[in-house]
């Protein structure tokens, strides 16, 4: 029997290289958007409200690494990881 399990919690975002001293992981929402994750972490302002686009140009030059932990399933079954 096929069972679908959505992996939408426990995600972390790490940005490298960062132009300032932020080196730790930030909580992230998946599915989501890097800009919303950075707004929620108070790293950037929402440009539709009070931020400036030029203040966020560094994001395009930064690698965004999302990670989470997937619990191990019994080896007696086949498992597929499908990313949309």
mmCIF file of the N, C-alpha and C atoms, coordinates in Angstrom:
data_MODEL
# 
_entry.id   MODEL 
# 
loop_
_atom_site.group_PDB 
_atom_site.id 
_atom_site.type_symbol 
_atom_site.label_atom_id 
_atom_site.label_alt_id 
_atom_site.label_comp_id 
_atom_site.label_asym_id 
_atom_site.label_entity_id 
_atom_site.label_seq_id 
_atom_site.pdbx_PDB_ins_code 
_atom_site.Cartn_x 
_atom_site.Cartn_y 
_atom_site.Cartn_z 
_atom_site.occupancy 
_atom_site.B_iso_or_equiv 
_atom_site.pdbx_formal_charge 
_atom_site.auth_seq_id 
_atom_site.auth_comp_id 
_atom_site.auth_asym_id 
_atom_site.auth_atom_id 
_atom_site.pdbx_PDB_model_num 
ATOM 1   N N  . UNK A 1 1  ? 0.835  -1.165 0.000  1.00 0.00 ? 1  UNK A N  1 
ATOM 2   C CA . UNK A 1 1  ? 0.000  0.000  0.000  1.00 0.00 ? 1  UNK A CA 1 
ATOM 3   C C  . UNK A 1 1  ? 0.892  1.245  0.000  1.00 0.00 ? 1  UNK A C  1 
ATOM 4   N N  . UNK A 1 2  ? 0.534  2.210  -0.837 1.00 0.00 ? 2  UNK A N  1 
ATOM 5   C CA . UNK A 1 2  ? 1.289  3.464  -0.911 1.00 0.00 ? 2  UNK A CA 1 
ATOM 6   C C  . UNK A 1 2  ? 0.808  4.428  0.164  1.00 0.00 ? 2  UNK A C  1 
ATOM 7   N N  . UNK A 1 3  ? 1.757  5.053  0.810  1.00 0.00 ? 3  UNK A N  1 
ATOM 8   C CA . UNK A 1 3  ? 1.450  6.049  1.824  1.00 0.00 ? 3  UNK A CA 1 
ATOM 9   C C  . UNK A 1 3  ? 2.292  7.283  1.550  1.00 0.00 ? 3  UNK A C  1 
ATOM 10  N N  . UNK A 1 4  ? 1.650  8.420  1.557  1.00 0.00 ? 4  UNK A N  1 
ATOM 11  C CA . UNK A 1 4  ? 2.364  9.675  1.328  1.00 0.00 ? 4  UNK A CA 1 
ATOM 12  C C  . UNK A 1 4  ? 2.545  10.382 2.663  1.00 0.00 ? 4  UNK A C  1 
ATOM 13  N N  . UNK A 1 5  ? 3.780  10.764 2.916  1.00 0.00 ? 5  UNK A N  1 
ATOM 14  C CA . UNK A 1 5  ? 4.099  11.491 4.141  1.00 0.00 ? 5  UNK A CA 1 
ATOM 15  C C  . UNK A 1 5  ? 4.749  12.812 3.748  1.00 0.00 ? 5  UNK A C  1 
ATOM 16  N N  . UNK A 1 6  ? 4.152  13.903 4.144  1.00 0.00 ? 6  UNK A N  1 
ATOM 17  C CA . UNK A 1 6  ? 4.688  15.212 3.805  1.00 0.00 ? 6  UNK A CA 1 
ATOM 18  C C  . UNK A 1 6  ? 5.738  15.604 4.843  1.00 0.00 ? 6  UNK A C  1 
ATOM 19  N N  . UNK A 1 7  ? 6.896  16.042 4.351  1.00 0.00 ? 7  UNK A N  1 
ATOM 20  C CA . UNK A 1 7  ? 7.992  16.446 5.235  1.00 0.00 ? 7  UNK A CA 1 
ATOM 21  C C  . UNK A 1 7  ? 8.003  17.972 5.251  1.00 0.00 ? 7  UNK A C  1 
ATOM 22  N N  . UNK A 1 8  ? 7.183  18.543 6.130  1.00 0.00 ? 8  UNK A N  1 
ATOM 23  C CA . UNK A 1 8  ? 7.024  19.995 6.131  1.00 0.00 ? 8  UNK A CA 1 
ATOM 24  C C  . UNK A 1 8  ? 7.313  20.634 7.486  1.00 0.00 ? 8  UNK A C  1 
ATOM 25  N N  . UNK A 1 9  ? 8.053  19.941 8.327  1.00 0.00 ? 9  UNK A N  1 
ATOM 26  C CA . UNK A 1 9  ? 8.422  20.535 9.621  1.00 0.00 ? 9  UNK A CA 1 
ATOM 27  C C  . UNK A 1 9  ? 9.884  20.225 9.926  1.00 0.00 ? 9  UNK A C  1 
ATOM 28  N N  . UNK A 1 10 ? 10.457 21.022 10.808 1.00 0.00 ? 10 UNK A N  1 
ATOM 29  C CA . UNK A 1 10 ? 11.845 20.811 11.214 1.00 0.00 ? 10 UNK A CA 1 
ATOM 30  C C  . UNK A 1 10 ? 12.880 21.326 10.236 1.00 0.00 ? 10 UNK A C  1 
ATOM 31  N N  . UNK A 1 11 ? 12.488 22.145 9.273  1.00 0.00 ? 11 UNK A N  1 
ATOM 32  C CA . UNK A 1 11 ? 13.422 22.648 8.274  1.00 0.00 ? 11 UNK A CA 1 
ATOM 33  C C  . UNK A 1 11 ? 14.275 23.786 8.827  1.00 0.00 ? 11 UNK A C  1 
ATOM 34  N N  . UNK A 1 12 ? 15.522 23.845 8.376  1.00 0.00 ? 12 UNK A N  1 
ATOM 35  C CA . UNK A 1 12 ? 16.476 24.890 8.743  1.00 0.00 ? 12 UNK A CA 1 
ATOM 36  C C  . UNK A 1 12 ? 17.069 25.485 7.474  1.00 0.00 ? 12 UNK A C  1 
ATOM 37  N N  . UNK A 1 13 ? 17.428 26.755 7.529  1.00 0.00 ? 13 UNK A N  1 
ATOM 38  C CA . UNK A 1 13 ? 18.039 27.475 6.419  1.00 0.00 ? 13 UNK A CA 1 
ATOM 39  C C  . UNK A 1 13 ? 19.393 27.983 6.868  1.00 0.00 ? 13 UNK A C  1 
ATOM 40  N N  . UNK A 1 14 ? 20.413 27.724 6.058  1.00 0.00 ? 14 UNK A N  1 
ATOM 41  C CA . UNK A 1 14 ? 21.755 28.260 6.322  1.00 0.00 ? 14 UNK A CA 1 
ATOM 42  C C  . UNK A 1 14 ? 22.210 28.987 5.060  1.00 0.00 ? 14 UNK A C  1 
ATOM 43  N N  . UNK A 1 15 ? 22.704 30.197 5.245  1.00 0.00 ? 15 UNK A N  1 
ATOM 44  C CA . UNK A 1 15 ? 23.154 31.024 4.131  1.00 0.00 ? 15 UNK A CA 1 
ATOM 45  C C  . UNK A 1 15 ? 24.673 31.102 4.143  1.00 0.00 ? 15 UNK A C  1 
ATOM 46  N N  . UNK A 1 16 ? 25.299 30.882 2.974  1.00 0.00 ? 16 UNK A N  1 
ATOM 47  C CA . UNK A 1 16 ? 26.755 30.981 2.878  1.00 0.00 ? 16 UNK A CA 1 
ATOM 48  C C  . UNK A 1 16 ? 27.150 31.605 1.543  1.00 0.00 ? 16 UNK A C  1 
ATOM 49  N N  . UNK A 1 17 ? 28.107 32.436 1.435  1.00 0.00 ? 17 UNK A N  1 
ATOM 50  C CA . UNK A 1 17 ? 28.645 33.201 2.548  1.00 0.00 ? 17 UNK A CA 1 
ATOM 51  C C  . UNK A 1 17 ? 27.708 34.349 2.884  1.00 0.00 ? 17 UNK A C  1 
ATOM 52  N N  . UNK A 1 18 ? 27.719 34.756 4.118  1.00 0.00 ? 18 UNK A N  1 
ATOM 53  C CA . UNK A 1 18 ? 26.890 35.883 4.569  1.00 0.00 ? 18 UNK A CA 1 
ATOM 54  C C  . UNK A 1 18 ? 27.794 37.098 4.726  1.00 0.00 ? 18 UNK A C  1 
ATOM 55  N N  . UNK A 1 19 ? 27.333 38.266 4.296  1.00 0.00 ? 19 UNK A N  1 
ATOM 56  C CA . UNK A 1 19 ? 28.169 39.461 4.398  1.00 0.00 ? 19 UNK A CA 1 
ATOM 57  C C  . UNK A 1 19 ? 28.314 40.005 5.817  1.00 0.00 ? 19 UNK A C  1 
ATOM 58  N N  . UNK A 1 20 ? 27.529 39.510 6.747  1.00 0.00 ? 20 UNK A N  1 
ATOM 59  C CA . UNK A 1 20 ? 27.671 39.967 8.136  1.00 0.00 ? 20 UNK A CA 1 
ATOM 60  C C  . UNK A 1 20 ? 27.998 38.768 9.028  1.00 0.00 ? 20 UNK A C  1 
ATOM 61  N N  . UNK A 1 21 ? 27.692 38.838 10.264 1.00 0.00 ? 21 UNK A N  1 
ATOM 62  C CA . UNK A 1 21 ? 28.121 37.805 11.203 1.00 0.00 ? 21 UNK A CA 1 
ATOM 63  C C  . UNK A 1 21 ? 27.131 36.657 11.379 1.00 0.00 ? 21 UNK A C  1 
ATOM 64  N N  . UNK A 1 22 ? 26.035 36.648 10.640 1.00 0.00 ? 22 UNK A N  1 
ATOM 65  C CA . UNK A 1 22 ? 25.057 35.573 10.787 1.00 0.00 ? 22 UNK A CA 1 
ATOM 66  C C  . UNK A 1 22 ? 25.611 34.280 10.194 1.00 0.00 ? 22 UNK A C  1 
ATOM 67  N N  . UNK A 1 23 ? 25.895 33.318 11.021 1.00 0.00 ? 23 UNK A N  1 
ATOM 68  C CA . UNK A 1 23 ? 26.429 32.045 10.541 1.00 0.00 ? 23 UNK A CA 1 
ATOM 69  C C  . UNK A 1 23 ? 25.590 30.862 10.995 1.00 0.00 ? 23 UNK A C  1 
ATOM 70  N N  . UNK A 1 24 ? 24.622 31.088 11.868 1.00 0.00 ? 24 UNK A N  1 
ATOM 71  C CA . UNK A 1 24 ? 23.828 29.976 12.379 1.00 0.00 ? 24 UNK A CA 1 
ATOM 72  C C  . UNK A 1 24 ? 22.667 29.649 11.434 1.00 0.00 ? 24 UNK A C  1 
ATOM 73  N N  . UNK A 1 25 ? 22.036 28.535 11.709 1.00 0.00 ? 25 UNK A N  1 
ATOM 74  C CA . UNK A 1 25 ? 20.868 28.137 10.926 1.00 0.00 ? 25 UNK A CA 1 
ATOM 75  C C  . UNK A 1 25 ? 19.636 28.880 11.428 1.00 0.00 ? 25 UNK A C  1 
ATOM 76  N N  . UNK A 1 26 ? 18.735 29.147 10.504 1.00 0.00 ? 26 UNK A N  1 
ATOM 77  C CA . UNK A 1 26 ? 17.479 29.822 10.818 1.00 0.00 ? 26 UNK A CA 1 
ATOM 78  C C  . UNK A 1 26 ? 16.332 28.842 10.638 1.00 0.00 ? 26 UNK A C  1 
ATOM 79  N N  . UNK A 1 27 ? 15.248 28.990 11.391 1.00 0.00 ? 27 UNK A N  1 
ATOM 80  C CA . UNK A 1 27 ? 14.070 28.167 11.124 1.00 0.00 ? 27 UNK A CA 1 
ATOM 81  C C  . UNK A 1 27 ? 13.538 28.496 9.735  1.00 0.00 ? 27 UNK A C  1 
ATOM 82  N N  . UNK A 1 28 ? 13.041 27.493 9.029  1.00 0.00 ? 28 UNK A N  1 
ATOM 83  C CA . UNK A 1 28 ? 12.534 27.691 7.674  1.00 0.00 ? 28 UNK A CA 1 
ATOM 84  C C  . UNK A 1 28 ? 11.192 26.992 7.503  1.00 0.00 ? 28 UNK A C  1 
ATOM 85  N N  . UNK A 1 29 ? 10.434 27.473 6.528  1.00 0.00 ? 29 UNK A N  1 
ATOM 86  C CA . UNK A 1 29 ? 9.153  26.868 6.186  1.00 0.00 ? 29 UNK A CA 1 
ATOM 87  C C  . UNK A 1 29 ? 9.260  26.260 4.801  1.00 0.00 ? 29 UNK A C  1 
ATOM 88  N N  . UNK A 1 30 ? 8.944  24.976 4.700  1.00 0.00 ? 30 UNK A N  1 
ATOM 89  C CA . UNK A 1 30 ? 8.965  24.273 3.411  1.00 0.00 ? 30 UNK A CA 1 
ATOM 90  C C  . UNK A 1 30 ? 7.639  23.557 3.261  1.00 0.00 ? 30 UNK A C  1 
ATOM 91  N N  . UNK A 1 31 ? 6.894  23.749 2.164  1.00 0.00 ? 31 UNK A N  1 
ATOM 92  C CA . UNK A 1 31 ? 7.222  24.680 1.087  1.00 0.00 ? 31 UNK A CA 1 
ATOM 93  C C  . UNK A 1 31 ? 7.104  26.128 1.562  1.00 0.00 ? 31 UNK A C  1 
ATOM 94  N N  . UNK A 1 32 ? 7.893  26.971 0.946  1.00 0.00 ? 32 UNK A N  1 
ATOM 95  C CA . UNK A 1 32 ? 7.901  28.370 1.346  1.00 0.00 ? 32 UNK A CA 1 
ATOM 96  C C  . UNK A 1 32 ? 8.774  29.195 0.432  1.00 0.00 ? 32 UNK A C  1 
ATOM 97  N N  . UNK A 1 33 ? 9.326  30.252 0.990  1.00 0.00 ? 33 UNK A N  1 
ATOM 98  C CA . UNK A 1 33 ? 10.093 31.221 0.208  1.00 0.00 ? 33 UNK A CA 1 
ATOM 99  C C  . UNK A 1 33 ? 11.226 31.746 1.079  1.00 0.00 ? 33 UNK A C  1 
ATOM 100 N N  . UNK A 1 34 ? 12.414 31.874 0.527  1.00 0.00 ? 34 UNK A N  1 
ATOM 101 C CA . UNK A 1 34 ? 13.554 32.353 1.297  1.00 0.00 ? 34 UNK A CA 1 
ATOM 102 C C  . UNK A 1 34 ? 13.295 33.743 1.865  1.00 0.00 ? 34 UNK A C  1 
ATOM 103 N N  . UNK A 1 35 ? 12.612 34.598 1.095  1.00 0.00 ? 35 UNK A N  1 
ATOM 104 C CA . UNK A 1 35 ? 12.347 35.946 1.575  1.00 0.00 ? 35 UNK A CA 1 
ATOM 105 C C  . UNK A 1 35 ? 11.451 35.927 2.812  1.00 0.00 ? 35 UNK A C  1 
ATOM 106 N N  . UNK A 1 36 ? 10.445 35.067 2.826  1.00 0.00 ? 36 UNK A N  1 
ATOM 107 C CA . UNK A 1 36 ? 9.579  34.968 4.008  1.00 0.00 ? 36 UNK A CA 1 
ATOM 108 C C  . UNK A 1 36 ? 10.343 34.413 5.203  1.00 0.00 ? 36 UNK A C  1 
ATOM 109 N N  . UNK A 1 37 ? 11.229 33.457 4.966  1.00 0.00 ? 37 UNK A N  1 
ATOM 110 C CA . UNK A 1 37 ? 12.048 32.928 6.058  1.00 0.00 ? 37 UNK A CA 1 
ATOM 111 C C  . UNK A 1 37 ? 12.937 34.019 6.643  1.00 0.00 ? 37 UNK A C  1 
ATOM 112 N N  . UNK A 1 38 ? 13.526 34.855 5.793  1.00 0.00 ? 38 UNK A N  1 
ATOM 113 C CA . UNK A 1 38 ? 14.398 35.936 6.258  1.00 0.00 ? 38 UNK A CA 1 
ATOM 114 C C  . UNK A 1 38 ? 13.607 37.053 6.939  1.00 0.00 ? 38 UNK A C  1 
ATOM 115 N N  . UNK A 1 39 ? 12.401 37.326 6.461  1.00 0.00 ? 39 UNK A N  1 
ATOM 116 C CA . UNK A 1 39 ? 11.534 38.313 7.109  1.00 0.00 ? 39 UNK A CA 1 
ATOM 117 C C  . UNK A 1 39 ? 11.142 37.813 8.497  1.00 0.00 ? 39 UNK A C  1 
ATOM 118 N N  . UNK A 1 40 ? 10.735 36.543 8.594  1.00 0.00 ? 40 UNK A N  1 
ATOM 119 C CA . UNK A 1 40 ? 10.337 35.978 9.887  1.00 0.00 ? 40 UNK A CA 1 
ATOM 120 C C  . UNK A 1 40 ? 11.485 35.959 10.881 1.00 0.00 ? 40 UNK A C  1 
ATOM 121 N N  . UNK A 1 41 ? 12.723 35.823 10.396 1.00 0.00 ? 41 UNK A N  1 
ATOM 122 C CA . UNK A 1 41 ? 13.899 35.826 11.271 1.00 0.00 ? 41 UNK A CA 1 
ATOM 123 C C  . UNK A 1 41 ? 14.407 37.238 11.549 1.00 0.00 ? 41 UNK A C  1 
ATOM 124 N N  . UNK A 1 42 ? 13.706 38.249 11.012 1.00 0.00 ? 42 UNK A N  1 
ATOM 125 C CA . UNK A 1 42 ? 14.067 39.662 11.210 1.00 0.00 ? 42 UNK A CA 1 
ATOM 126 C C  . UNK A 1 42 ? 15.435 40.006 10.605 1.00 0.00 ? 42 UNK A C  1 
ATOM 127 N N  . UNK A 1 43 ? 15.808 39.278 9.529  1.00 0.00 ? 43 UNK A N  1 
ATOM 128 C CA . UNK A 1 43 ? 17.066 39.556 8.829  1.00 0.00 ? 43 UNK A CA 1 
ATOM 129 C C  . UNK A 1 43 ? 16.848 40.653 7.789  1.00 0.00 ? 43 UNK A C  1 
ATOM 130 N N  . UNK A 1 44 ? 15.704 40.614 7.116  1.00 0.00 ? 44 UNK A N  1 
ATOM 131 C CA . UNK A 1 44 ? 15.353 41.629 6.123  1.00 0.00 ? 44 UNK A CA 1 
ATOM 132 C C  . UNK A 1 44 ? 13.961 42.163 6.441  1.00 0.00 ? 44 UNK A C  1 
ATOM 133 N N  . UNK A 1 45 ? 13.644 43.298 5.830  1.00 0.00 ? 45 UNK A N  1 
ATOM 134 C CA . UNK A 1 45 ? 12.304 43.863 5.945  1.00 0.00 ? 45 UNK A CA 1 
ATOM 135 C C  . UNK A 1 45 ? 11.499 43.471 4.711  1.00 0.00 ? 45 UNK A C  1 
ATOM 136 N N  . UNK A 1 46 ? 10.206 43.489 4.842  1.00 0.00 ? 46 UNK A N  1 
ATOM 137 C CA . UNK A 1 46 ? 9.301  43.195 3.726  1.00 0.00 ? 46 UNK A CA 1 
ATOM 138 C C  . UNK A 1 46 ? 9.306  44.399 2.786  1.00 0.00 ? 46 UNK A C  1 
ATOM 139 N N  . UNK A 1 47 ? 9.821  44.239 1.555  1.00 0.00 ? 47 UNK A N  1 
ATOM 140 C CA . UNK A 1 47 ? 9.935  45.387 0.649  1.00 0.00 ? 47 UNK A CA 1 
ATOM 141 C C  . UNK A 1 47 ? 8.572  45.912 0.204  1.00 0.00 ? 47 UNK A C  1 
ATOM 142 N N  . UNK A 1 48 ? 7.521  45.105 0.351  1.00 0.00 ? 48 UNK A N  1 
ATOM 143 C CA . UNK A 1 48 ? 6.193  45.609 0.003  1.00 0.00 ? 48 UNK A CA 1 
ATOM 144 C C  . UNK A 1 48 ? 5.646  46.518 1.106  1.00 0.00 ? 48 UNK A C  1 
ATOM 145 N N  . UNK A 1 49 ? 6.298  46.540 2.278  1.00 0.00 ? 49 UNK A N  1 
ATOM 146 C CA . UNK A 1 49 ? 5.840  47.369 3.390  1.00 0.00 ? 49 UNK A CA 1 
ATOM 147 C C  . UNK A 1 49 ? 6.849  48.486 3.675  1.00 0.00 ? 49 UNK A C  1 
ATOM 148 N N  . UNK A 1 50 ? 8.084  48.110 4.055  1.00 0.00 ? 50 UNK A N  1 
ATOM 149 C CA . UNK A 1 50 ? 9.036  49.145 4.450  1.00 0.00 ? 50 UNK A CA 1 
ATOM 150 C C  . UNK A 1 50 ? 10.488 48.836 4.125  1.00 0.00 ? 50 UNK A C  1 
ATOM 151 N N  . UNK A 1 51 ? 10.760 47.779 3.392  1.00 0.00 ? 51 UNK A N  1 
ATOM 152 C CA . UNK A 1 51 ? 12.135 47.453 3.043  1.00 0.00 ? 51 UNK A CA 1 
ATOM 153 C C  . UNK A 1 51 ? 12.529 48.063 1.709  1.00 0.00 ? 51 UNK A C  1 
ATOM 154 N N  . UNK A 1 52 ? 13.798 47.967 1.405  1.00 0.00 ? 52 UNK A N  1 
ATOM 155 C CA . UNK A 1 52 ? 14.320 48.469 0.131  1.00 0.00 ? 52 UNK A CA 1 
ATOM 156 C C  . UNK A 1 52 ? 14.922 47.318 -0.655 1.00 0.00 ? 52 UNK A C  1 
ATOM 157 N N  . UNK A 1 53 ? 14.601 47.259 -1.941 1.00 0.00 ? 53 UNK A N  1 
ATOM 158 C CA . UNK A 1 53 ? 15.093 46.168 -2.781 1.00 0.00 ? 53 UNK A CA 1 
ATOM 159 C C  . UNK A 1 53 ? 16.611 46.110 -2.802 1.00 0.00 ? 53 UNK A C  1 
ATOM 160 N N  . UNK A 1 54 ? 17.286 47.253 -2.861 1.00 0.00 ? 54 UNK A N  1 
ATOM 161 C CA . UNK A 1 54 ? 18.752 47.252 -2.909 1.00 0.00 ? 54 UNK A CA 1 
ATOM 162 C C  . UNK A 1 54 ? 19.375 46.706 -1.633 1.00 0.00 ? 54 UNK A C  1 
ATOM 163 N N  . UNK A 1 55 ? 18.642 46.729 -0.514 1.00 0.00 ? 55 UNK A N  1 
ATOM 164 C CA . UNK A 1 55 ? 19.143 46.155 0.735  1.00 0.00 ? 55 UNK A CA 1 
ATOM 165 C C  . UNK A 1 55 ? 19.123 44.631 0.721  1.00 0.00 ? 55 UNK A C  1 
ATOM 166 N N  . UNK A 1 56 ? 18.457 44.046 -0.277 1.00 0.00 ? 56 UNK A N  1 
ATOM 167 C CA . UNK A 1 56 ? 18.324 42.590 -0.338 1.00 0.00 ? 56 UNK A CA 1 
ATOM 168 C C  . UNK A 1 56 ? 19.090 41.966 -1.506 1.00 0.00 ? 56 UNK A C  1 
ATOM 169 N N  . UNK A 1 57 ? 19.876 42.737 -2.206 1.00 0.00 ? 57 UNK A N  1 
ATOM 170 C CA . UNK A 1 57 ? 20.616 42.223 -3.362 1.00 0.00 ? 57 UNK A CA 1 
ATOM 171 C C  . UNK A 1 57 ? 21.624 41.147 -2.962 1.00 0.00 ? 57 UNK A C  1 
ATOM 172 N N  . UNK A 1 58 ? 22.107 41.174 -1.728 1.00 0.00 ? 58 UNK A N  1 
ATOM 173 C CA . UNK A 1 58 ? 23.073 40.172 -1.264 1.00 0.00 ? 58 UNK A CA 1 
ATOM 174 C C  . UNK A 1 58 ? 22.484 38.770 -1.314 1.00 0.00 ? 58 UNK A C  1 
ATOM 175 N N  . UNK A 1 59 ? 21.166 38.634 -1.234 1.00 0.00 ? 59 UNK A N  1 
ATOM 176 C CA . UNK A 1 59 ? 20.528 37.305 -1.239 1.00 0.00 ? 59 UNK A CA 1 
ATOM 177 C C  . UNK A 1 59 ? 20.845 36.568 -2.538 1.00 0.00 ? 59 UNK A C  1 
ATOM 178 N N  . UNK A 1 60 ? 20.922 37.274 -3.652 1.00 0.00 ? 60 UNK A N  1 
ATOM 179 C CA . UNK A 1 60 ? 21.191 36.641 -4.953 1.00 0.00 ? 60 UNK A CA 1 
ATOM 180 C C  . UNK A 1 60 ? 22.617 36.109 -5.045 1.00 0.00 ? 60 UNK A C  1 
ATOM 181 N N  . UNK A 1 61 ? 23.517 36.631 -4.220 1.00 0.00 ? 61 UNK A N  1 
ATOM 182 C CA . UNK A 1 61 ? 24.920 36.185 -4.234 1.00 0.00 ? 61 UNK A CA 1 
ATOM 183 C C  . UNK A 1 61 ? 25.226 35.211 -3.093 1.00 0.00 ? 61 UNK A C  1 
ATOM 184 N N  . UNK A 1 62 ? 24.197 34.713 -2.466 1.00 0.00 ? 62 UNK A N  1 
ATOM 185 C CA . UNK A 1 62 ? 24.354 33.847 -1.305 1.00 0.00 ? 62 UNK A CA 1 
ATOM 186 C C  . UNK A 1 62 ? 23.734 32.486 -1.578 1.00 0.00 ? 62 UNK A C  1 
ATOM 187 N N  . UNK A 1 63 ? 24.439 31.424 -1.216 1.00 0.00 ? 63 UNK A N  1 
ATOM 188 C CA . UNK A 1 63 ? 23.875 30.079 -1.343 1.00 0.00 ? 63 UNK A CA 1 
ATOM 189 C C  . UNK A 1 63 ? 22.898 29.834 -0.204 1.00 0.00 ? 63 UNK A C  1 
ATOM 190 N N  . UNK A 1 64 ? 21.756 29.262 -0.543 1.00 0.00 ? 64 UNK A N  1 
ATOM 191 C CA . UNK A 1 64 ? 20.722 28.948 0.445  1.00 0.00 ? 64 UNK A CA 1 
ATOM 192 C C  . UNK A 1 64 ? 20.652 27.439 0.595  1.00 0.00 ? 64 UNK A C  1 
ATOM 193 N N  . UNK A 1 65 ? 20.975 26.950 1.764  1.00 0.00 ? 65 UNK A N  1 
ATOM 194 C CA . UNK A 1 65 ? 20.950 25.513 2.021  1.00 0.00 ? 65 UNK A CA 1 
ATOM 195 C C  . UNK A 1 65 ? 19.835 25.186 3.002  1.00 0.00 ? 65 UNK A C  1 
ATOM 196 N N  . UNK A 1 66 ? 18.851 24.432 2.517  1.00 0.00 ? 66 UNK A N  1 
ATOM 197 C CA . UNK A 1 66 ? 17.747 23.984 3.362  1.00 0.00 ? 66 UNK A CA 1 
ATOM 198 C C  . UNK A 1 66 ? 18.026 22.549 3.787  1.00 0.00 ? 66 UNK A C  1 
ATOM 199 N N  . UNK A 1 67 ? 17.725 22.242 5.057  1.00 0.00 ? 67 UNK A N  1 
ATOM 200 C CA . UNK A 1 67 ? 17.955 20.882 5.535  1.00 0.00 ? 67 UNK A CA 1 
ATOM 201 C C  . UNK A 1 67 ? 16.898 20.504 6.569  1.00 0.00 ? 67 UNK A C  1 
ATOM 202 N N  . UNK A 1 68 ? 16.682 19.208 6.698  1.00 0.00 ? 68 UNK A N  1 
ATOM 203 C CA . UNK A 1 68 ? 15.819 18.660 7.731  1.00 0.00 ? 68 UNK A CA 1 
ATOM 204 C C  . UNK A 1 68 ? 16.273 17.233 7.994  1.00 0.00 ? 68 UNK A C  1 
ATOM 205 N N  . UNK A 1 69 ? 15.717 16.620 8.997  1.00 0.00 ? 69 UNK A N  1 
ATOM 206 C CA . UNK A 1 69 ? 16.029 15.229 9.308  1.00 0.00 ? 69 UNK A CA 1 
ATOM 207 C C  . UNK A 1 69 ? 14.832 14.374 8.920  1.00 0.00 ? 69 UNK A C  1 
ATOM 208 N N  . UNK A 1 70 ? 15.096 13.329 8.172  1.00 0.00 ? 70 UNK A N  1 
ATOM 209 C CA . UNK A 1 70 ? 14.054 12.383 7.763  1.00 0.00 ? 70 UNK A CA 1 
ATOM 210 C C  . UNK A 1 70 ? 14.239 11.125 8.587  1.00 0.00 ? 70 UNK A C  1 
ATOM 211 N N  . UNK A 1 71 ? 13.192 10.716 9.265  1.00 0.00 ? 71 UNK A N  1 
ATOM 212 C CA . UNK A 1 71 ? 13.304 9.530  10.106 1.00 0.00 ? 71 UNK A CA 1 
ATOM 213 C C  . UNK A 1 71 ? 13.461 8.273  9.254  1.00 0.00 ? 71 UNK A C  1 
ATOM 214 N N  . UNK A 1 72 ? 14.292 7.398  9.733  1.00 0.00 ? 72 UNK A N  1 
ATOM 215 C CA . UNK A 1 72 ? 14.575 6.150  9.025  1.00 0.00 ? 72 UNK A CA 1 
ATOM 216 C C  . UNK A 1 72 ? 13.359 5.230  9.080  1.00 0.00 ? 72 UNK A C  1 
ATOM 217 N N  . UNK A 1 73 ? 13.064 4.619  7.945  1.00 0.00 ? 73 UNK A N  1 
ATOM 218 C CA . UNK A 1 73 ? 11.940 3.685  7.837  1.00 0.00 ? 73 UNK A CA 1 
ATOM 219 C C  . UNK A 1 73 ? 12.481 2.262  7.811  1.00 0.00 ? 73 UNK A C  1 
ATOM 220 N N  . UNK A 1 74 ? 11.638 1.272  8.091  1.00 0.00 ? 74 UNK A N  1 
ATOM 221 C CA . UNK A 1 74 ? 12.098 -0.124 8.060  1.00 0.00 ? 74 UNK A CA 1 
ATOM 222 C C  . UNK A 1 74 ? 12.690 -0.503 6.697  1.00 0.00 ? 74 UNK A C  1 
ATOM 223 N N  . UNK A 1 75 ? 13.787 -1.236 6.730  1.00 0.00 ? 75 UNK A N  1 
ATOM 224 C CA . UNK A 1 75 ? 14.477 -1.621 5.489  1.00 0.00 ? 75 UNK A CA 1 
ATOM 225 C C  . UNK A 1 75 ? 13.718 -2.683 4.701  1.00 0.00 ? 75 UNK A C  1 
ATOM 226 N N  . UNK A 1 76 ? 12.668 -3.233 5.263  1.00 0.00 ? 76 UNK A N  1 
ATOM 227 C CA . UNK A 1 76 ? 11.912 -4.285 4.570  1.00 0.00 ? 76 UNK A CA 1 
ATOM 228 C C  . UNK A 1 76 ? 10.973 -3.719 3.522  1.00 0.00 ? 76 UNK A C  1 
ATOM 229 N N  . UNK A 1 77 ? 10.860 -2.403 3.451  1.00 0.00 ? 77 UNK A N  1 
ATOM 230 C CA . UNK A 1 77 ? 9.974  -1.762 2.489  1.00 0.00 ? 77 UNK A CA 1 
ATOM 231 C C  . UNK A 1 77 ? 10.780 -0.853 1.568  1.00 0.00 ? 77 UNK A C  1 
ATOM 232 N N  . UNK A 1 78 ? 10.219 -0.597 0.372  1.00 0.00 ? 78 UNK A N  1 
ATOM 233 C CA . UNK A 1 78 ? 10.842 0.357  -0.545 1.00 0.00 ? 78 UNK A CA 1 
ATOM 234 C C  . UNK A 1 78 ? 10.285 1.734  -0.245 1.00 0.00 ? 78 UNK A C  1 
ATOM 235 N N  . UNK A 1 79 ? 11.148 2.751  -0.304 1.00 0.00 ? 79 UNK A N  1 
ATOM 236 C CA . UNK A 1 79 ? 10.748 4.116  -0.022 1.00 0.00 ? 79 UNK A CA 1 
ATOM 237 C C  . UNK A 1 79 ? 11.254 5.011  -1.140 1.00 0.00 ? 79 UNK A C  1 
ATOM 238 N N  . UNK A 1 80 ? 10.462 5.995  -1.496 1.00 0.00 ? 80 UNK A N  1 
ATOM 239 C CA . UNK A 1 80 ? 10.811 6.962  -2.530 1.00 0.00 ? 80 UNK A CA 1 
ATOM 240 C C  . UNK A 1 80 ? 10.698 8.365  -1.960 1.00 0.00 ? 80 UNK A C  1 
ATOM 241 N N  . UNK A 1 81 ? 11.679 9.188  -2.259 1.00 0.00 ? 81 UNK A N  1 
ATOM 242 C CA . UNK A 1 81 ? 11.650 10.577 -1.865 1.00 0.00 ? 81 UNK A CA 1 
ATOM 243 C C  . UNK A 1 81 ? 11.349 11.390 -3.124 1.00 0.00 ? 81 UNK A C  1 
ATOM 244 N N  . UNK A 1 82 ? 10.213 12.047 -3.128 1.00 0.00 ? 82 UNK A N  1 
ATOM 245 C CA . UNK A 1 82 ? 9.765  12.818 -4.289 1.00 0.00 ? 82 UNK A CA 1 
ATOM 246 C C  . UNK A 1 82 ? 9.754  14.291 -3.912 1.00 0.00 ? 82 UNK A C  1 
ATOM 247 N N  . UNK A 1 83 ? 10.519 15.092 -4.630 1.00 0.00 ? 83 UNK A N  1 
ATOM 248 C CA . UNK A 1 83 ? 10.624 16.521 -4.355 1.00 0.00 ? 83 UNK A CA 1 
ATOM 249 C C  . UNK A 1 83 ? 9.923  17.278 -5.463 1.00 0.00 ? 83 UNK A C  1 
ATOM 250 N N  . UNK A 1 84 ? 9.016  18.145 -5.056 1.00 0.00 ? 84 UNK A N  1 
ATOM 251 C CA . UNK A 1 84 ? 8.248  18.942 -6.040 1.00 0.00 ? 84 UNK A CA 1 
ATOM 252 C C  . UNK A 1 84 ? 8.789  20.334 -6.091 1.00 0.00 ? 84 UNK A C  1 
# 
